[in-house]
Amino acid sequence: MAMTTTMDTTLGVALDTDDPVSRAGLGAQLGVCAGIRVVDDVDDADVVVLVAQQVDEPTQQAVRRLLRGGAPGVVLIVAHIDDRGLFAAVEAGVSALLRRSEATPERLSAAIREAERGNGSMPSDLLGRLMRQVNHLQDRVLGPQGMHVSGLSDREIEVLRLVAEGQATSEIATALCYSERTIKNVIQGITMRLNLRNRSHAVAYAMRQGLI
């Protein structure tokens, strides 16, 4: 029976920072974390740790650049974070968010492991602030326009619900009093806007969001 080595479960972590002091400090912190090793190349990393002063446009672009380049997950460490920056970080696609003052080896390693699993994590007070922002967005902005935080309108959700029930385009058009072309355009609009592959993928997305 083959034995499992420590290397089998070691996570490679790449550091993205222009500050040599931050790089050295993070390297030293991660050096004491079991099962984590610092790698030089993002292509060899399971997670990328990005360090920034705040979540501004360059920081958002850096997160998107890393994700487009194939980074499996991005842990963002920032010195300062406000409500706008919090929402911007999530919108950019970060997996985990930490304040620099709170980035202890224990918290940093936990965030890295959650990011590698595909989960999100942030301090509880930031999560509470984010939820309040989401609720405000839904109540004050999206709700009056018949939209949801998921990016789908009430009409789009109803179309996907009928698709999930196995109804054909012609049947959906009749049920909702639209033309077949309109139903096709609705589905195409959903898949293109949310970068989904087809109508089945769109239905799966709506189900994961708890909309149907």
Backbone as JSON Lines, residues from 0, in Angstrom:
{"i":0,"aa":"M","n":[0.85,-1.2,0.0],"ca":[0.0,0.0,0.0],"c":[0.88,1.25,0.0]}
{"i":1,"aa":"A","n":[0.66,2.14,-0.98],"ca":[1.49,3.34,-1.09],"c":[1.14,4.32,0.0]}
{"i":2,"aa":"M","n":[2.16,4.92,0.58],"ca":[1.93,5.91,1.63],"c":[1.76,7.28,1.01]}
{"i":3,"aa":"T","n":[0.87,8.1,1.61],"ca":[0.65,9.46,1.13],"c":[1.71,10.37,1.71]}
{"i":4,"aa":"T","n":[2.41,11.08,0.87],"ca":[3.46,11.97,1.34],"c":[2.9,13.35,1.6]}
{"i":5,"aa":"T","n":[3.66,14.11,2.36],"ca":[3.24,15.49,2.67],"c":[3.12,16.31,1.4]}
{"i":6,"aa":"M","n":[4.0,16.01,0.41],"ca":[4.01,16.77,-0.82],"c":[2.7,16.64,-1.58]}
{"i":7,"aa":"D","n":[1.99,15.49,-1.38],"ca":[0.75,15.25,-2.1],"c":[-0.31,16.28,-1.78]}
{"i":8,"aa":"T","n":[-0.27,16.81,-0.54],"ca":[-1.3,17.73,-0.11],"c":[-0.77,19.16,0.04]}
{"i":9,"aa":"T","n":[0.44,19.41,-0.43],"ca":[1.02,20.74,-0.31],"c":[0.41,21.68,-1.35]}
{"i":10,"aa":"L","n":[0.0,22.86,-0.91],"ca":[-0.58,23.86,-1.8],"c":[0.51,24.84,-2.22]}
{"i":11,"aa":"G","n":[0.57,25.09,-3.52],"ca":[1.5,26.1,-4.01],"c":[0.84,27.47,-4.01]}
{"i":12,"aa":"V","n":[1.51,28.45,-3.43],"ca":[0.97,29.8,-3.31],"c":[1.93,30.8,-3.95]}
{"i":13,"aa":"A","n":[1.44,31.57,-4.91],"ca":[2.24,32.62,-5.54],"c":[1.89,33.96,-4.9]}
{"i":14,"aa":"L","n":[2.88,34.82,-4.74],"ca":[2.69,36.13,-4.14],"c":[2.74,37.2,-5.21]}
{"i":15,"aa":"D","n":[1.72,38.05,-5.24],"ca":[1.66,39.13,-6.23],"c":[1.73,40.46,-5.48]}
{"i":16,"aa":"T","n":[2.93,41.03,-5.4],"ca":[3.13,42.32,-4.74],"c":[4.43,42.94,-5.25]}
{"i":17,"aa":"D","n":[4.4,44.25,-5.42],"ca":[5.6,44.97,-5.86],"c":[6.45,45.41,-4.67]}
{"i":18,"aa":"D","n":[5.94,45.2,-3.46],"ca":[6.63,45.64,-2.25],"c":[7.51,44.5,-1.72]}
{"i":19,"aa":"P","n":[8.82,44.66,-1.77],"ca":[9.7,43.57,-1.32],"c":[9.53,43.26,0.17]}
{"i":20,"aa":"V","n":[9.17,44.26,0.96],"ca":[8.96,44.04,2.39],"c":[7.74,43.14,2.6]}
{"i":21,"aa":"S","n":[6.65,43.44,1.88],"ca":[5.45,42.61,1.97],"c":[5.73,41.2,1.5]}
{"i":22,"aa":"R","n":[6.49,41.08,0.4],"ca":[6.81,39.75,-0.13],"c":[7.61,38.94,0.89]}
{"i":23,"aa":"A","n":[8.6,39.58,1.51],"ca":[9.42,38.87,2.49],"c":[8.6,38.49,3.71]}
{"i":24,"aa":"G","n":[7.74,39.42,4.15],"ca":[6.92,39.14,5.33],"c":[5.93,38.01,5.08]}
{"i":25,"aa":"L","n":[5.28,38.02,3.92],"ca":[4.33,36.95,3.6],"c":[5.05,35.62,3.43]}
{"i":26,"aa":"G","n":[6.22,35.68,2.79],"ca":[6.99,34.45,2.62],"c":[7.35,33.83,3.95]}
{"i":27,"aa":"A","n":[7.73,34.67,4.91],"ca":[8.08,34.17,6.24],"c":[6.86,33.61,6.96]}
{"i":28,"aa":"Q","n":[5.71,34.3,6.82],"ca":[4.48,33.81,7.45],"c":[4.05,32.46,6.88]}
{"i":29,"aa":"L","n":[4.08,32.35,5.56],"ca":[3.64,31.11,4.94],"c":[4.64,29.99,5.16]}
{"i":30,"aa":"G","n":[5.89,30.36,5.44],"ca":[6.92,29.35,5.68],"c":[6.66,28.52,6.92]}
{"i":31,"aa":"V","n":[5.86,29.05,7.85],"ca":[5.56,28.3,9.09],"c":[4.22,27.58,8.99]}
{"i":32,"aa":"C","n":[3.55,27.68,7.84],"ca":[2.24,27.04,7.67],"c":[2.42,25.67,7.04]}
{"i":33,"aa":"A","n":[2.01,24.64,7.74],"ca":[2.15,23.28,7.25],"c":[1.31,23.08,5.99]}
{"i":34,"aa":"G","n":[1.9,22.4,5.01],"ca":[1.16,22.07,3.8],"c":[1.07,23.2,2.79]}
{"i":35,"aa":"I","n":[1.82,24.28,2.99],"ca":[1.81,25.42,2.07],"c":[3.25,25.77,1.7]}
{"i":36,"aa":"R","n":[3.49,25.98,0.41],"ca":[4.82,26.41,-0.03],"c":[4.68,27.55,-1.01]}
{"i":37,"aa":"V","n":[5.58,28.48,-0.98],"ca":[5.58,29.62,-1.88],"c":[6.23,29.22,-3.19]}
{"i":38,"aa":"V","n":[5.56,29.54,-4.3],"ca":[6.11,29.24,-5.63],"c":[6.31,30.56,-6.37]}
{"i":39,"aa":"D","n":[7.21,30.55,-7.33],"ca":[7.54,31.78,-8.05],"c":[6.58,32.06,-9.21]}
{"i":40,"aa":"D","n":[6.06,31.0,-9.82],"ca":[5.26,31.14,-11.03],"c":[3.78,30.93,-10.73]}
{"i":41,"aa":"V","n":[2.95,31.85,-11.2],"ca":[1.51,31.74,-11.01],"c":[0.98,30.45,-11.62]}
{"i":42,"aa":"D","n":[1.6,29.99,-12.72],"ca":[1.15,28.77,-13.38],"c":[1.32,27.54,-12.49]}
{"i":43,"aa":"D","n":[2.21,27.63,-11.51],"ca":[2.45,26.5,-10.6],"c":[1.65,26.64,-9.3]}
{"i":44,"aa":"A","n":[0.85,27.69,-9.21],"ca":[0.17,27.99,-7.95],"c":[-1.25,27.42,-7.9]}
{"i":45,"aa":"D","n":[-1.64,27.0,-6.72],"ca":[-3.03,26.63,-6.46],"c":[-3.85,27.86,-6.07]}
{"i":46,"aa":"V","n":[-3.17,28.84,-5.47],"ca":[-3.81,30.09,-5.04],"c":[-2.8,31.21,-5.2]}
{"i":47,"aa":"V","n":[-3.29,32.41,-5.55],"ca":[-2.44,33.59,-5.62],"c":[-2.84,34.55,-4.5]}
{"i":48,"aa":"V","n":[-1.87,35.05,-3.76],"ca":[-2.1,36.06,-2.74],"c":[-1.69,37.41,-3.3]}
{"i":49,"aa":"L","n":[-2.65,38.31,-3.41],"ca":[-2.42,39.65,-3.95],"c":[-2.45,40.66,-2.82]}
{"i":50,"aa":"V","n":[-1.47,41.52,-2.76],"ca":[-1.37,42.54,-1.71],"c":[-1.59,43.92,-2.31]}
{"i":51,"aa":"A","n":[-2.47,44.71,-1.69],"ca":[-2.76,46.05,-2.19],"c":[-3.06,46.98,-1.02]}
{"i":52,"aa":"Q","n":[-2.94,48.27,-1.28],"ca":[-3.28,49.26,-0.25],"c":[-4.79,49.35,-0.08]}
{"i":53,"aa":"Q","n":[-5.51,49.34,-1.2],"ca":[-6.96,49.47,-1.18],"c":[-7.53,48.84,-2.44]}
{"i":54,"aa":"V","n":[-8.84,48.69,-2.46],"ca":[-9.47,48.1,-3.64],"c":[-9.86,49.23,-4.59]}
{"i":55,"aa":"D","n":[-8.92,49.64,-5.42],"ca":[-9.17,50.66,-6.42],"c":[-9.21,49.99,-7.79]}
{"i":56,"aa":"E","n":[-9.28,50.77,-8.83],"ca":[-9.38,50.21,-10.17],"c":[-8.16,49.35,-10.54]}
{"i":57,"aa":"P","n":[-6.93,49.8,-10.24],"ca":[-5.78,48.94,-10.55],"c":[-5.83,47.59,-9.82]}
{"i":58,"aa":"T","n":[-6.33,47.61,-8.58],"ca":[-6.45,46.35,-7.84],"c":[-7.46,45.43,-8.49]}
{"i":59,"aa":"Q","n":[-8.6,45.99,-8.88],"ca":[-9.61,45.18,-9.57],"c":[-9.04,44.6,-10.87]}
{"i":60,"aa":"Q","n":[-8.32,45.41,-11.62],"ca":[-7.73,44.94,-12.87],"c":[-6.72,43.83,-12.61]}
{"i":61,"aa":"A","n":[-5.97,43.95,-11.51],"ca":[-4.98,42.92,-11.17],"c":[-5.67,41.6,-10.86]}
{"i":62,"aa":"V","n":[-6.79,41.66,-10.11],"ca":[-7.54,40.43,-9.79],"c":[-8.05,39.79,-11.07]}
{"i":63,"aa":"R","n":[-8.65,40.6,-11.94],"ca":[-9.19,40.06,-13.19],"c":[-8.09,39.49,-14.07]}
{"i":64,"aa":"R","n":[-6.94,40.16,-14.09],"ca":[-5.81,39.68,-14.89],"c":[-5.35,38.3,-14.4]}
{"i":65,"aa":"L","n":[-5.28,38.13,-13.1],"ca":[-4.86,36.85,-12.53],"c":[-5.86,35.75,-12.86]}
{"i":66,"aa":"L","n":[-7.14,36.07,-12.75],"ca":[-8.17,35.06,-13.02],"c":[-8.21,34.7,-14.5]}
{"i":67,"aa":"R","n":[-8.07,35.72,-15.36],"ca":[-8.03,35.43,-16.8],"c":[-6.81,34.6,-17.16]}
{"i":68,"aa":"G","n":[-5.72,34.8,-16.41],"ca":[-4.49,34.07,-16.68],"c":[-4.51,32.64,-16.15]}
{"i":69,"aa":"G","n":[-5.61,32.27,-15.5],"ca":[-5.75,30.89,-15.04],"c":[-5.55,30.67,-13.56]}
{"i":70,"aa":"A","n":[-5.41,31.74,-12.78],"ca":[-5.27,31.57,-11.33],"c":[-6.52,30.91,-10.77]}
{"i":71,"aa":"P","n":[-6.4,29.78,-10.06],"ca":[-7.57,29.09,-9.53],"c":[-8.34,29.91,-8.5]}
{"i":72,"aa":"G","n":[-7.63,30.7,-7.72],"ca":[-8.27,31.53,-6.7],"c":[-7.35,32.65,-6.28]}
{"i":73,"aa":"V","n":[-7.93,33.78,-5.87],"ca":[-7.14,34.94,-5.46],"c":[-7.53,35.34,-4.04]}
{"i":74,"aa":"V","n":[-6.55,35.38,-3.15],"ca":[-6.74,35.9,-1.8],"c":[-6.2,37.33,-1.8]}
{"i":75,"aa":"L","n":[-7.05,38.28,-1.46],"ca":[-6.66,39.69,-1.49],"c":[-6.41,40.19,-0.07]}
{"i":76,"aa":"I","n":[-5.22,40.76,0.14],"ca":[-4.87,41.37,1.42],"c":[-4.77,42.87,1.19]}
{"i":77,"aa":"V","n":[-5.57,43.64,1.93],"ca":[-5.58,45.09,1.74],"c":[-5.33,45.81,3.07]}
{"i":78,"aa":"A","n":[-4.72,46.98,2.95],"ca":[-4.48,47.79,4.15],"c":[-5.75,48.51,4.58]}
{"i":79,"aa":"H","n":[-6.52,48.99,3.59],"ca":[-7.73,49.75,3.89],"c":[-8.89,49.21,3.04]}
{"i":80,"aa":"I","n":[-10.07,49.11,3.65],"ca":[-11.24,48.61,2.93],"c":[-12.47,49.38,3.4]}
{"i":81,"aa":"D","n":[-13.22,49.94,2.44],"ca":[-14.49,50.58,2.76],"c":[-15.59,49.81,2.05]}
{"i":82,"aa":"D","n":[-16.83,50.28,2.2],"ca":[-17.95,49.55,1.63],"c":[-17.85,49.44,0.11]}
{"i":83,"aa":"R","n":[-17.44,50.52,-0.53],"ca":[-17.32,50.49,-1.99],"c":[-16.24,49.51,-2.42]}
{"i":84,"aa":"G","n":[-15.12,49.53,-1.72],"ca":[-14.04,48.62,-2.04],"c":[-14.4,47.17,-1.78]}
{"i":85,"aa":"L","n":[-15.2,46.94,-0.73],"ca":[-15.63,45.59,-0.4],"c":[-16.45,45.0,-1.54]}
{"i":86,"aa":"F","n":[-17.41,45.76,-2.02],"ca":[-18.26,45.27,-3.11],"c":[-17.44,45.12,-4.38]}
{"i":87,"aa":"A","n":[-16.52,46.06,-4.61],"ca":[-15.68,46.0,-5.82],"c":[-14.79,44.75,-5.81]}
{"i":88,"aa":"A","n":[-14.29,44.37,-4.64],"ca":[-13.44,43.19,-4.54],"c":[-14.22,41.93,-4.89]}
{"i":89,"aa":"V","n":[-15.43,41.83,-4.36],"ca":[-16.27,40.67,-4.65],"c":[-16.63,40.64,-6.13]}
{"i":90,"aa":"E","n":[-16.96,41.82,-6.67],"ca":[-17.33,41.91,-8.08],"c":[-16.17,41.49,-8.98]}
{"i":91,"aa":"A","n":[-14.95,41.82,-8.57],"ca":[-13.78,41.48,-9.38],"c":[-13.5,39.97,-9.38]}
{"i":92,"aa":"G","n":[-13.98,39.28,-8.33],"ca":[-13.85,37.83,-8.32],"c":[-12.89,37.26,-7.29]}
{"i":93,"aa":"V","n":[-12.54,38.05,-6.24],"ca":[-11.63,37.5,-5.22],"c":[-12.29,36.34,-4.48]}
{"i":94,"aa":"S","n":[-11.48,35.39,-4.08],"ca":[-12.0,34.25,-3.32],"c":[-12.03,34.54,-1.83]}
{"i":95,"aa":"A","n":[-11.06,35.29,-1.36],"ca":[-10.99,35.6,0.07],"c":[-10.41,36.99,0.25]}
{"i":96,"aa":"L","n":[-10.8,37.62,1.35],"ca":[-10.38,38.99,1.6],"c":[-9.92,39.1,3.05]}
{"i":97,"aa":"L","n":[-8.76,39.71,3.25],"ca":[-8.22,39.91,4.59],"c":[-7.66,41.32,4.73]}
{"i":98,"aa":"R","n":[-7.83,41.9,5.9],"ca":[-7.13,43.15,6.2],"c":[-5.68,42.8,6.51]}
{"i":99,"aa":"R","n":[-4.78,43.69,6.12],"ca":[-3.37,43.43,6.35],"c":[-3.08,43.29,7.84]}
{"i":100,"aa":"S","n":[-3.74,44.1,8.67],"ca":[-3.51,44.05,10.11],"c":[-4.0,42.77,10.75]}
{"i":101,"aa":"E","n":[-4.83,42.02,10.05],"ca":[-5.4,40.78,10.59],"c":[-4.86,39.53,9.9]}
{"i":102,"aa":"A","n":[-3.91,39.71,8.98],"ca":[-3.42,38.58,8.18],"c":[-2.35,37.8,8.95]}
{"i":103,"aa":"T","n":[-2.78,37.14,10.03],"ca":[-1.87,36.27,10.77],"c":[-1.64,34.99,9.97]}
{"i":104,"aa":"P","n":[-0.59,34.25,10.29],"ca":[-0.36,32.99,9.57],"c":[-1.58,32.06,9.61]}
{"i":105,"aa":"E","n":[-2.24,31.99,10.76],"ca":[-3.41,31.11,10.89],"c":[-4.55,31.56,9.98]}
{"i":106,"aa":"R","n":[-4.87,32.85,10.0],"ca":[-5.97,33.35,9.17],"c":[-5.62,33.3,7.69]}
{"i":107,"aa":"L","n":[-4.38,33.6,7.39],"ca":[-3.96,33.59,5.99],"c":[-4.0,32.16,5.43]}
{"i":108,"aa":"S","n":[-3.5,31.21,6.18],"ca":[-3.5,29.83,5.69],"c":[-4.93,29.31,5.57]}
{"i":109,"aa":"A","n":[-5.81,29.71,6.5],"ca":[-7.21,29.28,6.41],"c":[-7.87,29.86,5.17]}
{"i":110,"aa":"A","n":[-7.6,31.13,4.87],"ca":[-8.16,31.78,3.68],"c":[-7.65,31.11,2.41]}
{"i":111,"aa":"I","n":[-6.37,30.75,2.4],"ca":[-5.79,30.1,1.23],"c":[-6.44,28.74,0.99]}
{"i":112,"aa":"R","n":[-6.64,27.98,2.05],"ca":[-7.25,26.66,1.91],"c":[-8.71,26.75,1.44]}
{"i":113,"aa":"E","n":[-9.44,27.76,1.94],"ca":[-10.82,27.95,1.49],"c":[-10.84,28.34,0.01]}
{"i":114,"aa":"A","n":[-9.92,29.21,-0.38],"ca":[-9.85,29.62,-1.79],"c":[-9.53,28.44,-2.69]}
{"i":115,"aa":"E","n":[-8.62,27.57,-2.25],"ca":[-8.25,26.41,-3.05],"c":[-9.44,25.45,-3.21]}
{"i":116,"aa":"R","n":[-10.31,25.42,-2.22],"ca":[-11.5,24.55,-2.3],"c":[-12.61,25.18,-3.12]}
{"i":117,"aa":"G","n":[-12.41,26.43,-3.54],"ca":[-13.44,27.12,-4.31],"c":[-14.43,27.85,-3.44]}
{"i":118,"aa":"N","n":[-14.12,28.01,-2.14],"ca":[-15.01,28.71,-1.23],"c":[-14.56,30.14,-1.04]}
{"i":119,"aa":"G","n":[-15.47,30.98,-0.57],"ca":[-15.14,32.36,-0.26],"c":[-15.01,32.56,1.23]}
{"i":120,"aa":"S","n":[-14.21,33.51,1.64],"ca":[-14.08,33.8,3.07],"c":[-13.66,35.25,3.26]}
{"i":121,"aa":"M","n":[-14.14,35.83,4.37],"ca":[-13.75,37.17,4.78],"c":[-14.12,37.33,6.24]}
{"i":122,"aa":"P","n":[-13.55,38.31,6.94],"ca":[-13.92,38.53,8.34],"c":[-15.41,38.74,8.49]}
{"i":123,"aa":"S","n":[-15.97,38.31,9.62],"ca":[-17.42,38.34,9.81],"c":[-18.0,39.74,9.71]}
{"i":124,"aa":"D","n":[-17.25,40.76,10.18],"ca":[-17.8,42.12,10.1],"c":[-17.88,42.6,8.66]}
{"i":125,"aa":"L","n":[-16.92,42.18,7.82],"ca":[-16.97,42.54,6.4],"c":[-18.11,41.8,5.7]}
{"i":126,"aa":"L","n":[-18.33,40.55,6.1],"ca":[-19.43,39.79,5.52],"c":[-20.77,40.45,5.84]}
{"i":127,"aa":"G","n":[-20.91,40.92,7.08],"ca":[-22.13,41.62,7.46],"c":[-22.33,42.88,6.64]}
{"i":128,"aa":"R","n":[-21.25,43.64,6.44],"ca":[-21.34,44.85,5.63],"c":[-21.71,44.52,4.19]}
{"i":129,"aa":"L","n":[-21.14,43.44,3.67],"ca":[-21.45,43.04,2.3],"c":[-22.92,42.66,2.17]}
{"i":130,"aa":"M","n":[-23.46,41.92,3.13],"ca":[-24.86,41.5,3.07],"c":[-25.78,42.72,3.12]}
{"i":131,"aa":"R","n":[-25.42,43.71,3.91],"ca":[-26.24,44.94,3.95],"c":[-26.22,45.64,2.6]}
{"i":132,"aa":"Q","n":[-25.06,45.65,1.95],"ca":[-24.97,46.27,0.63],"c":[-25.83,45.53,-0.39]}
{"i":133,"aa":"V","n":[-25.77,44.19,-0.32],"ca":[-26.56,43.39,-1.26],"c":[-28.05,43.63,-1.04]}
{"i":134,"aa":"N","n":[-28.47,43.66,0.22],"ca":[-29.88,43.91,0.51],"c":[-30.32,45.29,0.03]}
{"i":135,"aa":"H","n":[-29.45,46.28,0.23],"ca":[-29.76,47.64,-0.22],"c":[-29.87,47.68,-1.74]}
{"i":136,"aa":"L","n":[-28.94,46.99,-2.4],"ca":[-28.96,46.96,-3.86],"c":[-30.25,46.32,-4.37]}
{"i":137,"aa":"Q","n":[-30.67,45.23,-3.73],"ca":[-31.89,44.55,-4.16],"c":[-33.12,45.41,-3.89]}
{"i":138,"aa":"D","n":[-33.2,46.02,-2.71],"ca":[-34.39,46.77,-2.31],"c":[-34.53,48.1,-3.03]}
{"i":139,"aa":"R","n":[-33.41,48.81,-3.21],"ca":[-33.48,50.19,-3.71],"c":[-33.2,50.32,-5.19]}
{"i":140,"aa":"V","n":[-32.44,49.38,-5.76],"ca":[-32.03,49.54,-7.16],"c":[-32.63,48.47,-8.06]}
{"i":141,"aa":"L","n":[-32.38,47.21,-7.74],"ca":[-32.81,46.14,-8.63],"c":[-34.29,45.83,-8.51]}
{"i":142,"aa":"G","n":[-34.79,45.78,-7.27],"ca":[-36.19,45.43,-7.05],"c":[-37.16,46.28,-7.84]}
{"i":143,"aa":"P","n":[-37.07,47.62,-7.78],"ca":[-38.0,48.46,-8.53],"c":[-37.95,48.24,-10.05]}
{"i":144,"aa":"Q","n":[-36.84,47.65,-10.54],"ca":[-36.72,47.38,-11.98],"c":[-37.05,45.92,-12.33]}
{"i":145,"aa":"G","n":[-37.54,45.19,-11.32],"ca":[-37.87,43.79,-11.56],"c":[-36.65,42.91,-11.74]}
{"i":146,"aa":"M","n":[-35.52,43.31,-11.17],"ca":[-34.28,42.55,-11.3],"c":[-33.9,41.93,-9.97]}
{"i":147,"aa":"H","n":[-32.98,40.97,-10.02],"ca":[-32.47,40.31,-8.83],"c":[-30.96,40.43,-8.82]}
{"i":148,"aa":"V","n":[-30.37,40.21,-7.63],"ca":[-28.92,40.28,-7.51],"c":[-28.25,39.28,-8.44]}
{"i":149,"aa":"S","n":[-28.93,38.2,-8.75],"ca":[-28.39,37.18,-9.66],"c":[-28.15,37.73,-11.06]}
{"i":150,"aa":"G","n":[-28.75,38.88,-11.39],"ca":[-28.63,39.43,-12.73],"c":[-29.77,39.03,-13.64]}
{"i":151,"aa":"L","n":[-30.77,38.33,-13.1],"ca":[-31.93,37.9,-13.9],"c":[-33.16,38.72,-13.53]}
{"i":152,"aa":"S","n":[-33.98,39.02,-14.53],"ca":[-35.23,39.71,-14.29],"c":[-36.33,38.7,-13.98]}
{"i":153,"aa":"D","n":[-37.47,39.19,-13.51],"ca":[-38.6,38.3,-13.23],"c":[-39.01,37.53,-14.49]}
{"i":154,"aa":"R","n":[-39.03,38.21,-15.64],"ca":[-39.41,37.55,-16.88],"c":[-38.42,36.44,-17.24]}
{"i":155,"aa":"E","n":[-37.13,36.72,-17.08],"ca":[-36.11,35.73,-17.4],"c":[-36.22,34.51,-16.48]}
{"i":156,"aa":"I","n":[-36.5,34.75,-15.22],"ca":[-36.66,33.65,-14.27],"c":[-37.85,32.78,-14.65]}
{"i":157,"aa":"E","n":[-38.95,33.42,-15.05],"ca":[-40.14,32.68,-15.44],"c":[-39.87,31.83,-16.68]}
{"i":158,"aa":"V","n":[-39.14,32.39,-17.64],"ca":[-38.8,31.63,-18.84],"c":[-37.96,30.41,-18.47]}
{"i":159,"aa":"L","n":[-36.96,30.6,-17.62],"ca":[-36.11,29.48,-17.23],"c":[-36.87,28.44,-16.41]}
{"i":160,"aa":"R","n":[-37.85,28.88,-15.63],"ca":[-38.66,27.93,-14.87],"c":[-39.42,27.02,-15.82]}
{"i":161,"aa":"L","n":[-39.96,27.58,-16.89],"ca":[-40.7,26.79,-17.86],"c":[-39.77,25.89,-18.67]}
{"i":162,"aa":"V","n":[-38.57,26.38,-18.96],"ca":[-37.58,25.54,-19.63],"c":[-37.25,24.34,-18.75]}
{"i":163,"aa":"A","n":[-37.08,24.6,-17.44],"ca":[-36.75,23.53,-16.5],"c":[-37.87,22.49,-16.42]}
{"i":164,"aa":"E","n":[-39.09,22.91,-16.7],"ca":[-40.23,21.99,-16.68],"c":[-40.32,21.17,-17.97]}
{"i":165,"aa":"G","n":[-39.42,21.44,-18.92],"ca":[-39.38,20.67,-20.15],"c":[-40.24,21.23,-21.27]}
{"i":166,"aa":"Q","n":[-40.73,22.46,-21.12],"ca":[-41.58,23.03,-22.16],"c":[-40.75,23.52,-23.34]}
{"i":167,"aa":"A","n":[-41.28,23.36,-24.51],"ca":[-40.62,23.82,-25.73],"c":[-40.78,25.33,-25.86]}
{"i":168,"aa":"T","n":[-39.97,25.91,-26.76],"ca":[-40.02,27.35,-26.97],"c":[-41.42,27.82,-27.34]}
{"i":169,"aa":"S","n":[-42.1,27.08,-28.21],"ca":[-43.45,27.46,-28.64],"c":[-44.43,27.41,-27.47]}
{"i":170,"aa":"E","n":[-44.28,26.44,-26.58],"ca":[-45.17,26.32,-25.42],"c":[-44.93,27.46,-24.43]}
{"i":171,"aa":"I","n":[-43.65,27.82,-24.26],"ca":[-43.33,28.93,-23.35],"c":[-43.89,30.24,-23.9]}
{"i":172,"aa":"A","n":[-43.76,30.43,-25.21],"ca":[-44.27,31.64,-25.85],"c":[-45.78,31.75,-25.65]}
{"i":173,"aa":"T","n":[-46.48,30.65,-25.81],"ca":[-47.94,30.65,-25.64],"c":[-48.31,30.93,-24.19]}
{"i":174,"aa":"A","n":[-47.61,30.29,-23.24],"ca":[-47.92,30.45,-21.83],"c":[-47.7,31.88,-21.35]}
{"i":175,"aa":"L","n":[-46.67,32.55,-21.89],"ca":[-46.32,33.9,-21.43],"c":[-46.81,35.0,-22.37]}
{"i":176,"aa":"C","n":[-47.51,34.59,-23.42],"ca":[-48.06,35.56,-24.39],"c":[-46.97,36.37,-25.07]}
{"i":177,"aa":"Y","n":[-45.89,35.7,-25.47],"ca":[-44.82,36.32,-26.23],"c":[-44.65,35.55,-27.53]}
{"i":178,"aa":"S","n":[-43.91,36.13,-28.45],"ca":[-43.57,35.4,-29.68],"c":[-42.43,34.44,-29.38]}
{"i":179,"aa":"E","n":[-42.28,33.43,-30.24],"ca":[-41.18,32.5,-30.07],"c":[-39.84,33.22,-30.2]}
{"i":180,"aa":"R","n":[-39.76,34.19,-31.09],"ca":[-38.52,34.95,-31.26],"c":[-38.14,35.66,-29.97]}
{"i":181,"aa":"T","n":[-39.15,36.21,-29.27],"ca":[-38.88,36.9,-28.01],"c":[-38.31,35.93,-26.98]}
{"i":182,"aa":"I","n":[-38.88,34.73,-26.89],"ca":[-38.39,33.74,-25.94],"c":[-36.96,33.33,-26.27]}
{"i":183,"aa":"K","n":[-36.68,33.14,-27.56],"ca":[-35.32,32.79,-27.97],"c":[-34.35,33.91,-27.63]}
{"i":184,"aa":"N","n":[-34.78,35.16,-27.83],"ca":[-33.93,36.3,-27.52],"c":[-33.68,36.41,-26.01]}
{"i":185,"aa":"V","n":[-34.7,36.1,-25.21],"ca":[-34.55,36.14,-23.76],"c":[-33.49,35.13,-23.32]}
{"i":186,"aa":"I","n":[-33.59,33.92,-23.83],"ca":[-32.64,32.88,-23.45],"c":[-31.23,33.21,-23.94]}
{"i":187,"aa":"Q","n":[-31.14,33.7,-25.16],"ca":[-29.83,34.08,-25.7],"c":[-29.23,35.22,-24.89]}
{"i":188,"aa":"G","n":[-30.07,36.18,-24.49],"ca":[-29.59,37.29,-23.68],"c":[-29.03,36.83,-22.35]}
{"i":189,"aa":"I","n":[-29.71,35.86,-21.72],"ca":[-29.24,35.32,-20.44],"c":[-27.89,34.65,-20.6]}
{"i":190,"aa":"T","n":[-27.78,33.77,-21.6],"ca":[-26.54,33.01,-21.77],"c":[-25.35,33.91,-22.12]}
{"i":191,"aa":"M","n":[-25.6,34.92,-22.95],"ca":[-24.51,35.81,-23.33],"c":[-24.1,36.72,-22.17]}
{"i":192,"aa":"R","n":[-25.08,37.28,-21.47],"ca":[-24.79,38.23,-20.39],"c":[-24.07,37.56,-19.22]}
{"i":193,"aa":"L","n":[-24.45,36.33,-18.91],"ca":[-23.88,35.63,-17.76],"c":[-22.8,34.63,-18.17]}
{"i":194,"aa":"N","n":[-22.42,34.64,-19.45],"ca":[-21.36,33.77,-19.95],"c":[-21.68,32.29,-19.69]}
{"i":195,"aa":"L","n":[-22.91,31.89,-20.03],"ca":[-23.36,30.52,-19.87],"c":[-23.35,29.82,-21.22]}
{"i":196,"aa":"R","n":[-23.22,28.5,-21.22],"ca":[-23.02,27.78,-22.47],"c":[-24.31,27.63,-23.29]}
{"i":197,"aa":"N","n":[-25.42,27.3,-22.63],"ca":[-26.66,27.02,-23.33],"c":[-27.83,27.15,-22.36]}
{"i":198,"aa":"R","n":[-29.04,26.8,-22.8],"ca":[-30.21,26.94,-21.94],"c":[-30.15,26.01,-20.74]}
{"i":199,"aa":"S","n":[-29.58,24.83,-20.91],"ca":[-29.45,23.91,-19.77],"c":[-28.53,24.49,-18.7]}
{"i":200,"aa":"H","n":[-27.44,25.1,-19.14],"ca":[-26.52,25.75,-18.22],"c":[-27.22,26.92,-17.52]}
{"i":201,"aa":"A","n":[-28.06,27.65,-18.24],"ca":[-28.8,28.77,-17.65],"c":[-29.78,28.28,-16.59]}
{"i":202,"aa":"V","n":[-30.45,27.16,-16.87],"ca":[-31.37,26.58,-15.89],"c":[-30.6,26.16,-14.64]}
{"i":203,"aa":"A","n":[-29.45,25.52,-14.83],"ca":[-28.64,25.09,-13.69],"c":[-28.21,26.29,-12.86]}
{"i":204,"aa":"Y","n":[-27.85,27.38,-13.54],"ca":[-27.43,28.61,-12.84],"c":[-28.58,29.14,-11.98]}
{"i":205,"aa":"A","n":[-29.78,29.21,-12.56],"ca":[-30.94,29.71,-11.82],"c":[-31.28,28.81,-10.63]}
{"i":206,"aa":"M","n":[-31.09,27.52,-10.79],"ca":[-31.35,26.6,-9.68],"c":[-30.34,26.78,-8.56]}
{"i":207,"aa":"R","n":[-29.08,26.97,-8.91],"ca":[-28.05,27.18,-7.89],"c":[-28.31,28.48,-7.13]}
{"i":208,"aa":"Q","n":[-28.88,29.48,-7.81],"ca":[-29.19,30.74,-7.16],"c":[-30.47,30.66,-6.33]}
{"i":209,"aa":"G","n":[-31.16,29.52,-6.39],"ca":[-32.41,29.37,-5.63],"c":[-33.57,30.13,-6.22]}
{"i":210,"aa":"L","n":[-33.51,30.4,-7.53],"ca":[-34.55,31.21,-8.17],"c":[-35.67,30.36,-8.75]}
{"i":211,"aa":"I","n":[-35.39,29.1,-9.04],"ca":[-36.42,28.2,-9.56],"c":[-36.33,26.85,-8.85]}
